Amino acid sequence: SHIMSEYGRMTDTERDQIDQDAQVFMRTCADAIHQLRTEAHKGVLSAQVKEHRTAVLDFIEDYLKRVCKLYSEQRAIRVKRVIDKKRL
C-alpha cells in the first residue's frame, strides 16, 4: 500500500511528457497512413486489390481517429481537474 501510494502517482511533468509523446505518436501515425495511402495504389492494376487496400487504410484511419478522440476526452478531464484544483 505504501509503495503504491508513493509510486502510483505521476507528477505533472510526467503527465505532460506523456501528452507530448502521445501527440507526436498520433501525428506520426497519421502521416504514415497518409504515406501508405499515397503508395498503396502505385503499380496495382487490380481493382479488387485497390479496393481492399483502401478499405484497410480507411479502417486504420478510423481506428486512429477513435484513439485520438479518446485521448482528447481523457486530456480534457485532466485539464478540468487542474482548473478545479486551482479554483479551490
C-alpha positions as CSV (number, residue, x, y, z in Angstrom):
1,S,0.0,0.0,0.0
2,H,2.8,2.4,0.9
3,I,4.7,1.6,-2.2
4,M,1.7,2.0,-4.4
5,S,0.9,5.4,-2.9
6,E,4.5,6.5,-3.3
7,Y,5.0,5.3,-6.9
8,G,1.4,5.1,-8.1
9,R,1.0,8.8,-8.7
10,M,2.6,10.5,-11.6
11,T,3.9,14.0,-11.5
12,D,2.6,16.8,-13.7
13,T,5.9,16.8,-15.6
14,E,5.5,13.1,-16.3
15,R,1.9,13.6,-17.5
16,D,3.0,16.5,-19.7
17,Q,5.7,14.3,-21.2
18,I,3.2,11.5,-21.9
19,D,0.9,14.0,-23.5
20,Q,3.6,15.4,-25.7
21,D,4.8,11.9,-26.7
22,A,1.2,10.8,-27.4
23,Q,0.6,13.8,-29.7
24,V,3.9,13.1,-31.6
25,F,2.9,9.4,-31.9
26,M,-0.6,10.2,-33.2
27,R,0.8,12.7,-35.7
28,T,3.4,10.2,-36.8
29,C,0.7,7.5,-37.3
30,A,-1.5,9.9,-39.3
31,D,1.5,10.8,-41.5
32,A,2.3,7.1,-42.0
33,I,-1.3,6.4,-43.0
34,H,-1.3,9.3,-45.5
35,Q,2.0,8.0,-47.0
36,L,0.6,4.5,-47.2
37,R,-2.5,5.8,-48.9
38,T,-0.2,7.5,-51.5
39,E,1.9,4.4,-52.1
40,A,-0.9,1.9,-51.9
41,H,-2.1,2.1,-55.4
42,K,1.1,2.6,-57.3
43,G,1.6,-0.2,-59.8
44,V,-1.6,-2.0,-58.8
45,L,-3.8,-3.0,-61.7
46,S,-6.4,-5.0,-59.9
47,A,-9.5,-3.0,-58.8
48,Q,-10.1,-5.6,-56.1
49,V,-6.6,-5.0,-54.6
50,K,-7.1,-1.3,-54.7
51,E,-10.5,-1.6,-53.1
52,H,-9.1,-3.9,-50.4
53,R,-6.2,-1.6,-49.6
54,T,-8.5,1.4,-49.5
55,A,-10.8,-0.4,-47.1
56,V,-7.9,-1.4,-44.8
57,L,-6.5,2.1,-44.7
58,D,-9.9,3.5,-44.0
59,F,-10.3,1.1,-41.1
60,I,-6.9,2.0,-39.7
61,E,-7.5,5.7,-40.1
62,D,-10.9,5.4,-38.4
63,Y,-9.3,3.5,-35.5
64,L,-6.7,6.2,-35.1
65,K,-9.4,8.9,-35.1
66,R,-11.2,7.0,-32.3
67,V,-8.0,6.7,-30.3
68,C,-7.3,10.4,-30.7
69,K,-10.9,11.2,-29.6
70,L,-10.5,9.0,-26.5
71,Y,-7.1,10.7,-25.8
72,S,-8.7,14.1,-26.2
73,E,-11.5,13.3,-23.8
74,Q,-9.1,12.0,-21.2
75,R,-6.9,15.0,-21.6
76,A,-9.9,17.3,-21.2
77,I,-10.8,15.6,-17.9
78,R,-7.2,16.1,-16.7
79,V,-7.3,19.8,-17.6
80,K,-10.7,20.2,-15.9
81,R,-9.3,18.7,-12.7
82,V,-6.3,21.0,-12.8
83,I,-8.6,24.0,-13.2
84,D,-10.9,22.9,-10.4
85,K,-7.9,22.4,-8.1
86,K,-6.7,26.0,-8.9
87,R,-10.2,27.4,-8.1
88,L,-10.1,25.7,-4.7
